[in-house]
Amino acid sequence: MSSSYTPPASIGLEGRVALVTGGANGMGEQASRTLASRGASVVILDPDAENAQRVVDAISADQGHAEFLPTDVTDENAIREALDAVVRKHGRIDILDNNAAVLSLTRGDGTILDTPYSQFMDSLRANLGGPFLMSKHVVPIMLSNGGGSIINIASLSGMLGELNLTAYGVTKAGVLQLTRAIATQFGGRGIRCNAIAPSYVTTPNNKNYSPQEVADIYQRHTPTSTLVSPQDIAEVVAFLASDAARQINGHIIPVDGGLTAASSVTADFREFLNQQAG
C-alpha cells in the first residue's frame, strides 16, 4: 500500500533562526548550544550580558552561529525592539524557546497562606507574562515566513500539587494552557507549540535555590535513579524544533525520568521489597 508520507529531508536546523530566552545560564544555555550545534543561528535574549556573551563565545568556538540581545522579556517594548533587530538582520524567526524564569521568586513561595500576593503577581508577570509576550510578538513573524516551532519550558510543578511553590506552580500551569491555546489557534497556519515539563534539573541555579536534600528526594523517587540534566532538556528542545516533530503540536512532554509515571509509594515499596529480599 502506498503512503502519502514523505520523510523530512533533514532533522537538522540549518538555515533556521532560533530565539532562546534566558539563554545565558542553565537549561537555556544548553539549549542555545545544542540548537547551534544542529545548525541554527541562535539569538539569546537575556539581561545577563556577561554570561550571554560567554555562551556566544563558546558557540562561536565550536563553529556555531550565535549572538545575544540584552532583553527583559517582561518588558513589551524591549521585546519589540529585540525582535525588530532580529528580523532586520536575519529576515525571519523559526524557533522560539521560552525558557526564561525568575527562580529567586521561589524563595518565600509557600502555601497560599504564606505567599504574599505581591510575590504571586510578580511570579505571574515573570514566569507566565514573559512567554505570553514573546509568543504574542513572535507568532506574526513566524506566520510571515510560513510557520515555526514554539517550545515552552514548563515544570511538573504546573501539573501536580505541591506542599509549597504555590505561585510558581500556578504560573507553570498557565504556561501549559498557553501552549495548548497557541497550538490550537495557529497549528493550521504552520506554527506548532509544545511544552516541556521537567522535574528537578541539575542546573547551578537549582543548586543555589534548593538544598541538596531536595535533589536527593527527587532522585530517590525517580525510576531511572538519575536526575535530569540540562542536556536532557536541550535534546527535547532540538527535537521539537525540527521537522522530525512536525506532527507533535499542543503537547506537554514530561522529562522526569519516569517520576510522574510511578505510583507515589514506589520508592518506599522498592525499599520494602529490597528488605524482604535481603
Contacts in CASP RR format, 6 or more apart in sequence:
PFRMAT RR
TARGET T0000
AUTHOR 0000-0000-0000
METHOD contacts of the structure
MODEL  1
MSSSYTPPASIGLEGRVALVTGGANGMGEQASRTLASRGASVVILDPDAE
NAQRVVDAISADQGHAEFLPTDVTDENAIREALDAVVRKHGRIDILDNNA
AVLSLTRGDGTILDTPYSQFMDSLRANLGGPFLMSKHVVPIMLSNGGGSI
INIASLSGMLGELNLTAYGVTKAGVLQLTRAIATQFGGRGIRCNAIAPSY
VTTPNNKNYSPQEVADIYQRHTPTSTLVSPQDIAEVVAFLASDAARQING
HIIPVDGGLTAASSVTADFREFLNQQAG
8 242 0 8 1.000
8 243 0 8 1.000
8 244 0 8 1.000
8 246 0 8 1.000
9 243 0 8 1.000
10 243 0 8 1.000
11 239 0 8 1.000
11 242 0 8 1.000
11 243 0 8 1.000
11 244 0 8 1.000
12 38 0 8 1.000
12 39 0 8 1.000
12 242 0 8 1.000
12 243 0 8 1.000
13 35 0 8 1.000
13 38 0 8 1.000
13 39 0 8 1.000
13 40 0 8 1.000
13 94 0 8 1.000
13 95 0 8 1.000
13 238 0 8 1.000
13 241 0 8 1.000
13 242 0 8 1.000
14 38 0 8 1.000
14 39 0 8 1.000
14 40 0 8 1.000
15 39 0 8 1.000
15 40 0 8 1.000
15 41 0 8 1.000
15 94 0 8 1.000
16 39 0 8 1.000
16 40 0 8 1.000
16 41 0 8 1.000
16 94 0 8 1.000
16 95 0 8 1.000
16 241 0 8 1.000
17 40 0 8 1.000
17 41 0 8 1.000
17 43 0 8 1.000
17 86 0 8 1.000
17 90 0 8 1.000
17 91 0 8 1.000
17 92 0 8 1.000
17 93 0 8 1.000
17 94 0 8 1.000
17 95 0 8 1.000
18 35 0 8 1.000
18 40 0 8 1.000
18 41 0 8 1.000
18 42 0 8 1.000
18 43 0 8 1.000
18 94 0 8 1.000
18 95 0 8 1.000
18 96 0 8 1.000
18 97 0 8 1.000
18 241 0 8 1.000
19 42 0 8 1.000
19 43 0 8 1.000
19 45 0 8 1.000
19 86 0 8 1.000
19 93 0 8 1.000
19 95 0 8 1.000
19 96 0 8 1.000
19 97 0 8 1.000
19 134 0 8 1.000
19 138 0 8 1.000
20 28 0 8 1.000
20 31 0 8 1.000
20 32 0 8 1.000
20 35 0 8 1.000
20 42 0 8 1.000
20 43 0 8 1.000
20 44 0 8 1.000
20 45 0 8 1.000
20 97 0 8 1.000
20 99 0 8 1.000
21 28 0 8 1.000
21 45 0 8 1.000
21 46 0 8 1.000
21 71 0 8 1.000
21 73 0 8 1.000
21 96 0 8 1.000
21 97 0 8 1.000
21 98 0 8 1.000
21 99 0 8 1.000
21 100 0 8 1.000
21 130 0 8 1.000
21 131 0 8 1.000
21 134 0 8 1.000
22 28 0 8 1.000
22 44 0 8 1.000
22 45 0 8 1.000
22 46 0 8 1.000
22 48 0 8 1.000
22 73 0 8 1.000
22 99 0 8 1.000
22 100 0 8 1.000
23 29 0 8 1.000
23 31 0 8 1.000
23 32 0 8 1.000
23 44 0 8 1.000
23 45 0 8 1.000
23 46 0 8 1.000
23 52 0 8 1.000
23 55 0 8 1.000
23 99 0 8 1.000
23 100 0 8 1.000
24 44 0 8 1.000
24 46 0 8 1.000
24 48 0 8 1.000
24 50 0 8 1.000
24 51 0 8 1.000
24 52 0 8 1.000
24 54 0 8 1.000
24 55 0 8 1.000
24 68 0 8 1.000
25 46 0 8 1.000
25 48 0 8 1.000
25 51 0 8 1.000
25 203 0 8 1.000
25 204 0 8 1.000
25 205 0 8 1.000
26 201 0 8 1.000
26 203 0 8 1.000
26 204 0 8 1.000
26 205 0 8 1.000
26 230 0 8 1.000
27 99 0 8 1.000
27 153 0 8 1.000
27 198 0 8 1.000
27 201 0 8 1.000
27 203 0 8 1.000
27 230 0 8 1.000
27 233 0 8 1.000
27 234 0 8 1.000
28 97 0 8 1.000
28 99 0 8 1.000
28 230 0 8 1.000
28 234 0 8 1.000
29 51 0 8 1.000
29 55 0 8 1.000
29 230 0 8 1.000
30 230 0 8 1.000
30 231 0 8 1.000
30 233 0 8 1.000
30 234 0 8 1.000
31 97 0 8 1.000
31 99 0 8 1.000
31 230 0 8 1.000
31 233 0 8 1.000
31 234 0 8 1.000
31 237 0 8 1.000
31 238 0 8 1.000
32 42 0 8 1.000
32 44 0 8 1.000
32 55 0 8 1.000
32 59 0 8 1.000
32 66 0 8 1.000
33 55 0 8 1.000
33 58 0 8 1.000
33 59 0 8 1.000
33 62 0 8 1.000
33 234 0 8 1.000
34 231 0 8 1.000
34 234 0 8 1.000
34 235 0 8 1.000
34 237 0 8 1.000
34 238 0 8 1.000
35 42 0 8 1.000
35 95 0 8 1.000
35 97 0 8 1.000
35 234 0 8 1.000
35 237 0 8 1.000
35 238 0 8 1.000
35 241 0 8 1.000
36 42 0 8 1.000
36 59 0 8 1.000
36 62 0 8 1.000
36 64 0 8 1.000
36 65 0 8 1.000
36 66 0 8 1.000
37 62 0 8 1.000
37 64 0 8 1.000
38 238 0 8 1.000
38 242 0 8 1.000
39 64 0 8 1.000
39 65 0 8 1.000
40 65 0 8 1.000
40 94 0 8 1.000
40 95 0 8 1.000
40 241 0 8 1.000
41 65 0 8 1.000
41 66 0 8 1.000
41 90 0 8 1.000
42 59 0 8 1.000
42 65 0 8 1.000
42 66 0 8 1.000
42 67 0 8 1.000
43 66 0 8 1.000
43 67 0 8 1.000
43 68 0 8 1.000
43 69 0 8 1.000
43 86 0 8 1.000
43 90 0 8 1.000
44 52 0 8 1.000
44 55 0 8 1.000
44 56 0 8 1.000
44 66 0 8 1.000
44 67 0 8 1.000
44 68 0 8 1.000
44 69 0 8 1.000
45 68 0 8 1.000
45 69 0 8 1.000
45 71 0 8 1.000
45 73 0 8 1.000
45 82 0 8 1.000
45 100 0 8 1.000
45 134 0 8 1.000
46 52 0 8 1.000
46 68 0 8 1.000
46 70 0 8 1.000
46 71 0 8 1.000
46 100 0 8 1.000
47 70 0 8 1.000
47 71 0 8 1.000
47 72 0 8 1.000
49 68 0 8 1.000
49 70 0 8 1.000
52 68 0 8 1.000
52 70 0 8 1.000
53 68 0 8 1.000
55 66 0 8 1.000
55 68 0 8 1.000
56 66 0 8 1.000
56 67 0 8 1.000
56 68 0 8 1.000
59 65 0 8 1.000
59 66 0 8 1.000
60 66 0 8 1.000
69 82 0 8 1.000
69 85 0 8 1.000
69 86 0 8 1.000
71 78 0 8 1.000
71 79 0 8 1.000
71 82 0 8 1.000
72 78 0 8 1.000
73 79 0 8 1.000
73 100 0 8 1.000
73 130 0 8 1.000
73 133 0 8 1.000
73 134 0 8 1.000
74 125 0 8 1.000
74 126 0 8 1.000
74 129 0 8 1.000
74 130 0 8 1.000
74 133 0 8 1.000
76 133 0 8 1.000
76 137 0 8 1.000
79 133 0 8 1.000
79 134 0 8 1.000
79 137 0 8 1.000
80 137 0 8 1.000
83 93 0 8 1.000
83 137 0 8 1.000
83 138 0 8 1.000
83 141 0 8 1.000
86 93 0 8 1.000
87 93 0 8 1.000
87 141 0 8 1.000
91 145 0 8 1.000
92 141 0 8 1.000
92 144 0 8 1.000
92 145 0 8 1.000
93 138 0 8 1.000
93 141 0 8 1.000
93 142 0 8 1.000
93 145 0 8 1.000
93 148 0 8 1.000
94 142 0 8 1.000
94 145 0 8 1.000
94 147 0 8 1.000
94 148 0 8 1.000
94 149 0 8 1.000
94 241 0 8 1.000
95 148 0 8 1.000
95 149 0 8 1.000
95 150 0 8 1.000
95 151 0 8 1.000
95 241 0 8 1.000
96 134 0 8 1.000
96 135 0 8 1.000
96 138 0 8 1.000
96 142 0 8 1.000
96 149 0 8 1.000
96 150 0 8 1.000
96 151 0 8 1.000
97 151 0 8 1.000
97 153 0 8 1.000
97 237 0 8 1.000
97 241 0 8 1.000
98 130 0 8 1.000
98 131 0 8 1.000
98 134 0 8 1.000
98 135 0 8 1.000
98 150 0 8 1.000
98 151 0 8 1.000
98 152 0 8 1.000
98 153 0 8 1.000
98 175 0 8 1.000
99 153 0 8 1.000
100 126 0 8 1.000
100 130 0 8 1.000
101 126 0 8 1.000
101 127 0 8 1.000
101 153 0 8 1.000
102 122 0 8 1.000
102 123 0 8 1.000
102 126 0 8 1.000
102 127 0 8 1.000
103 205 0 8 1.000
103 206 0 8 1.000
103 209 0 8 1.000
104 209 0 8 1.000
105 119 0 8 1.000
105 122 0 8 1.000
105 123 0 8 1.000
105 126 0 8 1.000
105 127 0 8 1.000
105 167 0 8 1.000
105 168 0 8 1.000
106 165 0 8 1.000
106 168 0 8 1.000
106 209 0 8 1.000
107 209 0 8 1.000
108 114 0 8 1.000
108 115 0 8 1.000
108 119 0 8 1.000
109 115 0 8 1.000
109 119 0 8 1.000
109 123 0 8 1.000
109 164 0 8 1.000
109 165 0 8 1.000
109 166 0 8 1.000
109 167 0 8 1.000
109 168 0 8 1.000
110 163 0 8 1.000
110 164 0 8 1.000
110 165 0 8 1.000
110 166 0 8 1.000
110 167 0 8 1.000
111 163 0 8 1.000
111 164 0 8 1.000
111 166 0 8 1.000
112 166 0 8 1.000
114 164 0 8 1.000
115 166 0 8 1.000
115 167 0 8 1.000
119 167 0 8 1.000
120 166 0 8 1.000
120 167 0 8 1.000
120 170 0 8 1.000
123 167 0 8 1.000
123 168 0 8 1.000
123 170 0 8 1.000
123 171 0 8 1.000
124 167 0 8 1.000
124 170 0 8 1.000
124 171 0 8 1.000
126 171 0 8 1.000
127 168 0 8 1.000
127 171 0 8 1.000
127 172 0 8 1.000
127 175 0 8 1.000
128 171 0 8 1.000
128 174 0 8 1.000
128 175 0 8 1.000
128 178 0 8 1.000
131 152 0 8 1.000
131 175 0 8 1.000
131 178 0 8 1.000
132 178 0 8 1.000
135 150 0 8 1.000
135 178 0 8 1.000
135 182 0 8 1.000
135 193 0 8 1.000
138 150 0 8 1.000
139 150 0 8 1.000
139 182 0 8 1.000
139 186 0 8 1.000
139 191 0 8 1.000
142 148 0 8 1.000
142 150 0 8 1.000
142 190 0 8 1.000
142 191 0 8 1.000
143 186 0 8 1.000
143 189 0 8 1.000
143 190 0 8 1.000
143 191 0 8 1.000
146 189 0 8 1.000
146 190 0 8 1.000
147 189 0 8 1.000
147 190 0 8 1.000
147 191 0 8 1.000
148 190 0 8 1.000
148 191 0 8 1.000
148 192 0 8 1.000
149 191 0 8 1.000
149 192 0 8 1.000
149 193 0 8 1.000
149 194 0 8 1.000
149 240 0 8 1.000
149 241 0 8 1.000
149 242 0 8 1.000
149 245 0 8 1.000
150 179 0 8 1.000
150 182 0 8 1.000
150 191 0 8 1.000
150 192 0 8 1.000
150 193 0 8 1.000
150 194 0 8 1.000
151 193 0 8 1.000
151 194 0 8 1.000
151 195 0 8 1.000
151 196 0 8 1.000
151 237 0 8 1.000
151 240 0 8 1.000
151 241 0 8 1.000
152 175 0 8 1.000
152 176 0 8 1.000
152 178 0 8 1.000
152 179 0 8 1.000
152 193 0 8 1.000
152 194 0 8 1.000
152 195 0 8 1.000
152 196 0 8 1.000
153 175 0 8 1.000
153 195 0 8 1.000
153 196 0 8 1.000
153 198 0 8 1.000
153 233 0 8 1.000
154 172 0 8 1.000
154 175 0 8 1.000
154 176 0 8 1.000
154 179 0 8 1.000
154 195 0 8 1.000
154 196 0 8 1.000
154 197 0 8 1.000
154 252 0 8 1.000
155 168 0 8 1.000
155 169 0 8 1.000
155 172 0 8 1.000
155 197 0 8 1.000
155 198 0 8 1.000
156 197 0 8 1.000
156 198 0 8 1.000
156 199 0 8 1.000
156 254 0 8 1.000
156 256 0 8 1.000
156 259 0 8 1.000
156 260 0 8 1.000
157 165 0 8 1.000
157 168 0 8 1.000
157 169 0 8 1.000
157 172 0 8 1.000
158 169 0 8 1.000
158 170 0 8 1.000
158 172 0 8 1.000
158 173 0 8 1.000
158 174 0 8 1.000
158 175 0 8 1.000
158 176 0 8 1.000
158 197 0 8 1.000
159 172 0 8 1.000
159 173 0 8 1.000
159 176 0 8 1.000
159 197 0 8 1.000
159 252 0 8 1.000
159 254 0 8 1.000
159 260 0 8 1.000
160 260 0 8 1.000
161 169 0 8 1.000
162 169 0 8 1.000
172 197 0 8 1.000
175 195 0 8 1.000
176 195 0 8 1.000
176 197 0 8 1.000
176 252 0 8 1.000
179 193 0 8 1.000
179 194 0 8 1.000
179 195 0 8 1.000
179 250 0 8 1.000
179 252 0 8 1.000
180 250 0 8 1.000
182 191 0 8 1.000
182 193 0 8 1.000
182 250 0 8 1.000
183 192 0 8 1.000
183 193 0 8 1.000
183 194 0 8 1.000
183 249 0 8 1.000
183 250 0 8 1.000
183 251 0 8 1.000
184 250 0 8 1.000
186 193 0 8 1.000
187 193 0 8 1.000
187 249 0 8 1.000
192 240 0 8 1.000
192 245 0 8 1.000
192 246 0 8 1.000
192 248 0 8 1.000
192 249 0 8 1.000
192 250 0 8 1.000
193 249 0 8 1.000
193 250 0 8 1.000
194 240 0 8 1.000
194 245 0 8 1.000
194 248 0 8 1.000
194 249 0 8 1.000
194 250 0 8 1.000
194 251 0 8 1.000
194 252 0 8 1.000
194 253 0 8 1.000
195 250 0 8 1.000
195 251 0 8 1.000
195 252 0 8 1.000
195 253 0 8 1.000
196 233 0 8 1.000
196 236 0 8 1.000
196 237 0 8 1.000
196 240 0 8 1.000
196 252 0 8 1.000
196 253 0 8 1.000
196 255 0 8 1.000
197 252 0 8 1.000
197 253 0 8 1.000
197 254 0 8 1.000
197 255 0 8 1.000
197 256 0 8 1.000
198 228 0 8 1.000
198 232 0 8 1.000
198 233 0 8 1.000
198 254 0 8 1.000
198 255 0 8 1.000
198 256 0 8 1.000
199 218 0 8 1.000
199 222 0 8 1.000
199 227 0 8 1.000
199 228 0 8 1.000
199 254 0 8 1.000
199 255 0 8 1.000
199 256 0 8 1.000
199 257 0 8 1.000
199 259 0 8 1.000
199 260 0 8 1.000
200 206 0 8 1.000
200 210 0 8 1.000
200 214 0 8 1.000
200 215 0 8 1.000
200 218 0 8 1.000
200 227 0 8 1.000
200 228 0 8 1.000
201 227 0 8 1.000
201 228 0 8 1.000
201 229 0 8 1.000
201 230 0 8 1.000
201 232 0 8 1.000
201 233 0 8 1.000
202 215 0 8 1.000
202 227 0 8 1.000
202 228 0 8 1.000
202 229 0 8 1.000
202 230 0 8 1.000
203 230 0 8 1.000
206 215 0 8 1.000
207 215 0 8 1.000
215 227 0 8 1.000
218 227 0 8 1.000
218 259 0 8 1.000
219 225 0 8 1.000
219 226 0 8 1.000
219 227 0 8 1.000
220 267 0 8 1.000
221 259 0 8 1.000
221 262 0 8 1.000
221 266 0 8 1.000
221 267 0 8 1.000
222 256 0 8 1.000
222 257 0 8 1.000
222 258 0 8 1.000
222 259 0 8 1.000
223 257 0 8 1.000
223 258 0 8 1.000
223 259 0 8 1.000
223 261 0 8 1.000
223 262 0 8 1.000
223 266 0 8 1.000
224 257 0 8 1.000
224 258 0 8 1.000
226 257 0 8 1.000
228 255 0 8 1.000
228 256 0 8 1.000
228 257 0 8 1.000
232 255 0 8 1.000
233 255 0 8 1.000
236 253 0 8 1.000
236 255 0 8 1.000
239 245 0 8 1.000
240 248 0 8 1.000
240 253 0 8 1.000
254 260 0 8 1.000
263 269 0 8 1.000
END
